[in-house]
Amino acid sequence: MIVILAGLTGGGLAQVRVDTGIGSFLPSGDRAYEALQDKARSFGGDPVVVLLESEKPRELLSEQLLELLRLEGELSELPDVAGVYGPATVLNQTAGAAQNLLAQISGRRDAVRNEARQKAKDDGAGRAEVEAAGEKAVAEFDRRYGALLVQGLPAGLPTLRNSEFVSTVLYTEDGAPRSQWQFVVPDEDTVAVLVRPRAELDQAAAGRLTDSVRSAVDQSNLEVQKATVTGVPVVTSGLTERAQRELPLLGGVALAAVGLVFFLVPWSRSRRARLRPLVAAVAGTAVTVAVFGWFQHPLSLGVVAFLPILLSLGSDFPFYLSQPGRRRRVLVLAVAATAAFGSLALSPLPFVRELGVAVAVGIVVTVGIALGMRAMFGAAAPAPPRPDLGGDVLPRAALWKRVVVLAAVVGVSGIGWIAVPQMDIETRPEELARGLPELQDARYAEEVLGSSGEVSVVLRGENVLAPDAVEWTRQAEEAVVRQHGDEMHPIITMSSLLQFLGDEPSGEQIAAGAKLLPRYLTSAVIRPDREAALMAFGVGLRDVEQQRALLGQVREVLPPPPEGYEVELVGLPVAAARGLELVSDGGVLINLVGVGGAGLVLLAGLRHRSDAGRAILTVLLATGCVLALAWSLSGTLSPLTVAIASLTTATGCEFAVMLASYGREHRSRLWRGVGTAALAGSVGYLVLALSGIAVLREFGLLLAASVVFSYLTALVVLWALPWRSPTPADGPAESRQGVLNRIGVTP
């Protein structure tokens, strides 16, 4: 049986993969996330951005233009690419469309003249009237399309080898890039190529796409001064790569650190038995991770943090179960810890949910393995008691002293709880991913392009090419630029592509104009079924709270959509802002469920109801102290630490109950027992401080602080509110001499 279980575990571990894609940080199931997915299916996902900088102005769009076109073509043929938008392809597509357009305009102009003249003849008009009718029809036609002829014909033949054509299409008369093409030509010596991935691309495929884009750029024959590959897929790929590198490192260091604590502290006479808790924790961790592998569910950033947590917290219960004594209270504590971590399943963010579920399952599996080991090997022989442990381990004190100390702890904790409403949730991408080199490239791209992210205004309806819908997009774009042009600038919009139609075009003219434009461009803003159109705006990296305020202001300035249409803001910043809102609103509930669930388990499972009361008091005080520490150091919480009460509940309940238990029954094991577990837990959590990912590093430090505060607070509570004397039903407390006699030591 053991061989079969080991084989199944190994098979599951072999299938494990890490995925820190952006989806794990967004509120899955919420409308904002669904809208983001729908936009990706219709127009492609957030792009990989390639910035190419030349030494001389316009060099990439003159002598190297054909090589740039070749690169863009190679990028468009990569797997999982929905579309590529670059200046060379824009020019190439525009040249072909211009040739067709000019030919069609010339032919149509003659046809319009002839149709008008023929109609006049049929109506019996004279020769002069027939000519006048023809000229009037042509004048109306020229009013609509003459600007194209004026712009196109003086530039000469529309080809990539014609520098006049290139200049006319991309630049204004004063040499500045035209506004509609600034997303691919930000300035005279820089071009940008946007590689949009297909919808629902998993992180492994996004990583391969990022590598392929970098390889294509490196192997091209372009002579550039600087090439930068960045964008959301690149940053998340960097995060995944870092997490994959750190996963075995953090797990190995945590394993060594926790194992060293249990091995060096003489809690058992047998050195081999001292490693039992670690063996059970490692086995439980391996089985839990293998379950993720068998279900083909990737490990998110939260589950990466799970390894040191389970090695730390998960080893506590095997540690207690390896010692002589009652198992009931340990099992009750394990269930309470499972309830506390399980409350994280209420989080709207997948990576936080998965952390809670993984730890809860891991605790159950680890405790089961520990019980099996105890059944096979029996309890570990305890170490000889220290001869100086006589009398009360926690010295008694006058009532007023206990009240003063407890009041001081309550005061510090109260500061933390009061500070919670003033503490921000840290959601800035540059803070959550601080330290990644890919983030530096994203910042640089923002300096060059003026943005590093996208927010789209999506209009949905039966026909987005109807005149009232097209007019609405023009008004909406003008309103956003007028009010928030310094924070949001247009990237590509339907109204800008159709601006050549002039004011108030008819439905026929819009349909004809859309057909004349290259599908390469129209597909970027108009869905093929014409039921959705978008206006993409560039935004910068900023705090999500600030982003949420900006998005609210944008919604206010947008004009009401035409009847039968609906409008929606879509993008990563929108989904992130919604996630912040849900996390802020649900943080209190998660904490209450975690603390309340653990408290109910203790009340139902423990024989001493007072122990449950002390445990809940310990949790509340310890959590407040941790919050006070976080408030004094940074004034912020992360999406992981916003539910710090649920995380502190597990250790707070454990230390309070076990200290009272050892104090009543085995005072000789009071310090070696709970003190060893606290030391192992804090050391294991501190391993996360070695992470290069800021959110994990800070999470580990705060968890280590929660262990220390839980232990110290449990001691203070137990000292200030001493346990009652054991009742006959509980059995007498074991005396020091009784311990010596039981283990065969004579004085």
N, C-alpha and C positions, 0 to 999 in steps of 0.2 A: 504493500500500500504506500509506504513512504517513497519507494522508487517511482511509483506511478505519479504521485503528487509532485515529486521533484521534476519528473519529465514534463508534466503539464505546466509547471511553473517556468521551467526553462523555455518551453515552446512559446509561452505568453510573453516572456521577456524579450525573446528574439523578434517579436512583432511590434515592440513598443517604438513609438516615434514621438517626437516633440513638435508641437505646433503652437507658436505664440502669435498666430495671425491676429489681425485687428479685430476679427469677429469675436474673439474671446474677451475683449475689453469692452464690448458694446452690449446693450440690453437686448439680447435675443428674444424674439417673440413680440417685441414692441413695434408699434407702427413705424417709428423712425428707422429702425433697423430693416424692416421689411421694405420700406420705400427705397432705402439704400441698395438693397439687393435687386429690387425691380429696376432701378436706374442702371445698375451694372449689367443686367441682362439685356436691356434695351440699347445702351450706349457704350458699354465697357466699364471696367472698374477704374479706380484711381490709378493714374499712369506711372510707369517708370519714366523718369525725366532724364534725358541726355542733354547736357549743356556742352556745347563745343565753342571754344573761344580761339580766334585767329589773331595773328600779330598785326595784320593790316585790316582796316575797315573794309567790309564787304568781300573779303578774300574768299570766304567759304561760299559766297553766292555769285562768284564770278569764275575764276580759273579752277576752283575745286567743286563747282556745282554738280557736275556729272558724277563725280565720286561720292558726293553727299547723297545724290539720288540713289546710287547703288547701295549705299549703306542703309538708307531708309527702306529700300526694297528687301534687303536681307532681313531686316528687323521685322517686316510685315509677314515674312514667311516662317518665323519662329513658331514653335508649338505654343498653344494657349494664348495667342495674340488675337485680340478682337479688332484692332485697328492701330495704324501708325500715322501720326500727324506731324509732318515736318515741312520746312520751307521748300525743299526741292520737289517733294511730291505735290505740294500745293501749287507750285509753279507749273509742273508738268500737267497736272489735271486741269489747271486753269487755261493753259495753252491749248490743249485739245478742245476744251469747252468753248474757248474764245473763237477758235477757228470755226467750230460748228455754229456758234452763236452768231458770228458776223455773217456767215453764209446764210443762215436762216433769216436773220434780220433783213439782209438785202433782198432775199427772195420774197420774204413776207411783205416787205415794203412795196415791191412791185405788184404783188398780188392784191394788196389793199387798194392801191391806186386803180388797178384794172377792175376790181369788184365795184368800187364806187362809180367809176365811169360807166360801167355796163349797166348798173342800176339806174343811173341818170338817163342813159339812152332808152332803157325800157320804159321809163316814166315819160318819154317824149321830150326830153330837154334838148335845147339847141347845143351846137358845138361848143360855144363859150361856156355854157352852164355845165356841160359834161366835163370840160377841163377843170372848171372851178371845183366841181364835186371831187374830182380826183386829187387836186391839190389840198383841199380841206381834209380829206381822209389821211393823206400823207403827213400833213402838219400835226394832226392828232397823234399819229403813230410816232413821229419824230419827237413829240413832246415827251413820250413815254420812254423811247429807246435811243434817242439821239445822243444822250450822254455817253452811252456805251460806245457808239461809233466814234465820237470825239476822243474818248479815252483810248480806244483800241487802235484805230487806224494810224494816228501819228506815231505810235510806238513801233510800227512796222510789223513784220510777220511774227505772230505769237509762237515763238520757240525758245527753248532754254539757251540757245546760243546767241540770242538777240539780247544784248545788255539793256537796250532801251525798253524792251518788253519787261524784263526782270525788274528794272527800276520803276516802271509805271505801275506794275502790279503791287509791289511790296512797299514802295516808299512814296511819300508825299512830295510836292514840288520843292519843299525846303530840305529834303533829305531824311526826314524822320520816318521811322517805320509806320505804316498805316495802322490805325487803332485795331482794325479787325484781324491783323496778322501779328500783333505784338506777342501773342502766346507762343509763336514759333520764331519770331525775329524781335527779341526784346531790345536790341540796340545794334549798331552798325558792325561791331566786331564779335557778336555772339549770336548763335542760332540755338534753338531748342527743338528737340525731337521727342514727342510724347508717344510712348508705347503703352497702349491701353490693353490690359489683360482681359481675358474672357471672364464672364461672371462665375461666381462661386469657385474660384481657384483656391485650392488648399495651399497651405503654407509650403509644403514640399515643392509643389509645382511653381509657386511664386519664387522660391529660392533658385530653382533651375532656370526660370526665366531671367531673373536678375543676373545670374552667372553668364547666361547666353548673350544677354545684351552687352555686358562688359566685354566678353570675348569678341563679339562682332565689332565693337568700337575699337578695341586694341588691334585687331587684325585688319582694319580698314587702312586704305592708303592715304587717308586724310592727314595733312600736316597741320596740327593744331597746337596752340600754345598751352591749352589746358582742356582736359575732358573730365566732366563730372557726371557720374551716374547716381541718381538719387530718386526720391519719391517714397510714398507710403510703402509699397511692396519691398523696397530696398531696406527701409528702416526695420520693418517687421522681420525680414529675412535675417538682418544682422542680429536682431534680438533672439531669433530662434537659434542661430548659429552659436551665439554666446551661451544661451541656455543649454544647448546640447553639449558644449564643452564643459560647462560648469556642473552638469548633472552628476557625472561620475566623480568629479573632484569634490563637490560639496558632500555627496554621500559618503565618499571614502574618508574625508576628514572628520565628519560627524561620527562615523563608525569608530574611528581610532580614538577620538576624544572621549566619547561616552564609554567605550570599552575600557579605556585607561582609568577612568574614574571608578568604575565598578571593580576593576582588578586591583587597584591600589588601596582602596578603602577596605579595611579588614572587617567587612560585615559577616563574612563566613570563614570558618577555619579552612575550608577547601578552596584553594586557588582556582581549581577547575570549575567549581560550582559558581564562583563569582562571575563567570562569563555567561551563565545561563540566561540572565535577562537580555543580554545583547544578542545571543543566538535566537531567542524567541522574537525579538524586535526585528532582526534582520530577516528572518523567515517570514514574519507577518508583512513586512514591507515588500519583500519580493513577491509574495502571493498577491498582494493588493495591486502592485504595478502590473503583474502578469494578467490580472483580470482586465485591466485597460487594454493590454495587448490583444487578448483573445477577442474582446469586443470591438477591436479596430478603432478604439477611441484614443486620439492622440493626447499626450500629456501637455496641458497648458502651463502657463507660467505659475499658476497657483499650485499645480501638482508637483512642479519642480521644487517649490518650497516645502512640499509635504514630506520629502525624504528626511531632512534633519528634524522636522517636527515629530514624525512618527518614531524615529530612532531615539529621540529624547523622551517624549511623553509615553510612547508605546513601551519603552523599556521599564518604566516605573512599575506598571502592573505586574509584569513577570518578576520584577525584583521583589515586590511584596509577596507574590504567590510562591516564590522560591523559599520563603522563610516559614518556620513553624507558626501556627496560629490559625485563626479563623479565616476562611476564604470569602465569607459572605460580604463583609464590608468592602473588600477589594472589588468584587464583582459589581456591587452597587455603585462604587465609584467609577468603574469602567463604563457602566451604563450611563451614569451622569455625564461623564466626559463625552460619550458618544452623542448624547442629546445636545450638549453645548456646541460641539463642532457641527453636528447635523443642522443646527439652526442657520448655518451659513448657506444652506440650500435655498433659503428664502431670498438670497441676494439676486438682484437683476443681472449681475455681471457673471458670465459663465466661468471665468477663471477663479472667482471667489467661491462660487457654488461648488466647483469641482474640488477645490481645496477642502471644503467642509465635508463633502461626501467621501473623499479619499481618506481623510484622517479618521472619520467615523467608522468606515469599513475596516480600515487598517487596525484600529483599536480592537474591534470585535475579533478579527482574525488572529491578532497577536495574543489576545487573552486566551482564545481557544487553544493556540499552540502551547502557551505557557501551562495551561491546565493539563494538556497531554504530556508535557515534559514532567510535570510534578507527579502524574500518575505513574509514569515510567520509572523515574529516578527517586521519587520521594522528596521531602523537604531538605534543603541544604542545612548542614550542621552550622548553627550560629557560632560566631566567634566568642571566645571567653569575654565575659563582661569586664569592664574597667573596675578595679577595686575601689576607686574613689567616688563611684556613683552611689552614694548613700543619701537617704532622705529625699526631699523634693528636688527634682531636676529644675523646675521653674520655681524660684524662691517666692514665698508668699510676701505680700506687701500690704500696707494699710490701704483701706478703701479709697482715701483721698488721692493717694499716689496713683492707684489704678485708674481712677476717674480722670486725673490730669493727663496721664499718658494716652489713654483712649481718646480723650477730647482733642489732644494734639493731632493724633492720627486722623480723626474725623475731620478736623479743620483742614488739613492738607488735602485729604480726599475730596472734601467739599469744594475746595478751590478748583480741582480738576473737573468735577461734575458741572460746576457753574460756568467754567470756561468753554464747555462743549459747544454751546450755541455760537460763540465767537470764533471757533476754530474752523478754518477753511479745509475743504477736502482737496488735497493736492492732485490736480488733474492735468497740469501742463505737460504736454508730451516731452518737452526737453528736460523736465524733472523726472518723470517716470522712467525715461530711457537715458538718463544722464550717464555720460561716460562712453556711450557708443560712438565710434568714429563716423558711422553713417548719419548720426544726428548733426555732426558738424557740416557734412555735405548738404543736408537739408537746410540748415541755416544759411549756407552760402547761396544755395539756389533761391532762397527767399530774397536775399539781397539783390540778386541779378534780375529775377523775374518779378519781384514785388510780391510774391506769394509762394506758399509751399503746400497749400491745400485748396480744395474746391468746395464751394457751396453752389448748388444748382437750384434755380427756380423752375419748377416743372409745371407746365400747364397741361391738363388732361381734359379731353372732350371728344366729341364725335369726329370733328375735323379741325385740326389745329391750323390748317391752311385757309380757313374761312377768313374773310376780310376783318371781321370784328376780333378774331383771335390774334391775327397778325398785328393789328393796331394795338391790341392790349399788350403784346410783348414789347412793342416799341415804347409805349408809355411806361411800362414797368421798368425797363432798362434805364430809361431816362430818370425815373424817380429814384432808383437805387443809386445811380451814379451821382445825381444831384445831392442826395442826402448823405451818402456814405462812400463817396468815391475815394476818399483817403484810406478806407479800410477794406473795400471790396472793389476790384476792378474787373471789367468784363474780359473773359477769355475768348469764348466763342458763343454767339447767340444766334437764334433764328432771325431776329430783327436786323442784325448787322449783315447777315448773308443776303437778305432780301432788300437791303436799303436802296439798291439800284432801281427798284421799282417806283421809287418816289412816294409821294403822299397819296393816301387813300386809293391804292390799287384795287381793281375789281377781282372777283374770285377767279375769273378766267385768266387775268394777267398774273395773278399769284401762282396759279397752277402751271402756267406756261413758264414763268420765271424759275420755279422750282425744278422743272424738267430740264431747263437749260443749264442749271448749275451742276457740277460734277457730283455724282452720288457719294463720292468720297467725302465731300464736305457736308452735304445735306444729312447724311446718315449720322453725323456727329451731333446733330441737334434736333432732327425730326425722325420719329420712329417710322418704319416702313408702312405701318397701317394708318399713319397720320392721326393717331389718337393720343399722342404725347409729343411735346416739344419742350426743350429746355434752354435755359440761359445759364451758362457756367460762369461763375465769378471766382476770382482768385482771392484767397484770404491767407493771412500769416499765422505762424505759431503763436498761440496766446493761451492764457488761462481759460479753461472751459467756462468758468463763471462769466468772464468778460465776453466770451464768444456767445454765450446764451443771451446776454443782454443785447448784443449786437443783432442777433437773429430776431429777437423780439421787436427791435426797432425797425428792422427790414420788413417784417410782416405788417407793421403798422403803415409804412409808406407805400406798400404795394396797392395799386388800384383794385377795386373789386373786379373779379373775373367776369367775362360775359356770361349771360344766362346759359345754363347747361354745361358750364365748364367749372373745374375746380383747380386750385393752385396749391402747391406744397413746396416747402423748402426741404431739400434733400442733400445729404453729404455726410462725411465722417464727422465734421464739427457739429452737425445737427444731432446725429445719433449719440455723440459723446456728451453733448449738453443734456440730452434726454436721460442718458445714463447717470449723469451727475444728479439730476433732479430725483431720479428714482432711488439712488443710493442715499441721498440726503434724507429723503422722506422715509425710507425703510430702515435706516440705521438703528433708530430707537427700537423699532419692532424686533429686529434681529437680536439685539442685545437683550431685550426683555424676554423673548422666547428662549434664548440660550440660558439665561440665568434662571428663569422660571421653570423651564423644563428640567434642568439639573436639580433645582430645589425640590420639585415634586418627587423626583426619583429618590432623593435622599430621605425625604419625609416618609415615603412609602417603604423604603428598603432598610433603613437603619433602625436598630432597636432603641438607640438613644436619640430621641427627637431633638435634644439640646445640641447634639453634634451637627444636625442639619441646620439649625439656626445659626450656630457659629460659622458654619461653612458659607452660608449666604452672606452673613455680615462680612466675613473675610473677603469674599468676592467683590462686594460693593466697595469696601475700603481700598482694596488693592487696585481695582480698576480706576477709582478716583485718583489714587497716587500716580498711576501710570499716565493718566490723562493730564495731570498737573505737570508731570515731567515733560510730556510732549508739548504742552502749551508753553512751558518756560523755554524749551530749546528751539522749537520751530514755529509753534502756533498753528500747525497743520496736521492733518491725518491723511493717509492714503486710502484708496478703495479697500485695501486689505485690512488696515488697522482701524477703519471706522467702526468695525464690530469688535473692538478690543475687549468688551465685557464678555462676549461669548468665548473669546480665546483665553481670557484670564480665568473663566469659570472652572475649566478643567483642573488647572493647577491649584487654584484657591480652594476648591472643594477637597481635593486630594490631601493637601497639606493640613488643612484644618481637621479633617476627620482622622487622619492617620496620627497626627500629633496627639490628639485626645486619646486615641486608641492605645498608642504606645505608652502614653503617660499613665493610663489606668492599669495596663496589664504588663508591659515590658519596658519599664523605665530605662533599663540598660540599653535598649535599642532605640531610644528616642532620637539621639543625635545621629547615630550611625544609620538609622533607618531613613527617616524623612530627610535628614540633612544630606545623605548620599543621593537620594532621588532629586533633591533640589539642585545640587551641584551638577549632576549629570544633565538635568534639563536645561539649566542656564548655559552650560558649556555647549550642548548640542545646538541650541538656538543661536549662540554667538557665531557658529560656523557660517550662518547666512551673511554675517558681516564681511566675509571674504568674497562675496559675490560682486561682480562688476556691474550688476543691474541695480540701479539705485533703489527701486521699490522693494526688491528682495532684501537688500542690505539694511534698509531702515526698518523693514518688517522684522528681521531677525533681532536687531538691537532692541526694539520695543518689546518683543516677546521675551528676550532674556531679562529685561527689566521687570516684566510682569511676573516672571518666576521668582525673582529676588523679592519683589514687593509682596507676592503671595505668601512666601515663606515667612518673611518678617512680620507681616500683618497677622498671619495665623498664630505666630508666637505671641504677639501682643494681645490678640483676642483671647487666646487660651489662658494667658497670664491674668488678664483683666477680668475674665469671666471663667473661673476655674471649673473643671468638670466636677460632677457630683460624685459622691462615694459610690462604689459599686454595690448593686443590690444582690441579694441571694440569687436571683434569676441570672444575673450576669456572671456570677462566679467570682471568687475573691481575686484580688490583684495578686500577681505572683511576686513574692518577695525576692530580694537579692539573693538570700541564701538558697531559696527554692530554685532559682536559676542555676546557681553553682552546683547544687546537688544533681539537677536534671542533666547537666552536661558532663557530670563526672569530675568536677573540680572540687577538691576539699580545701578548706581554708588553711 
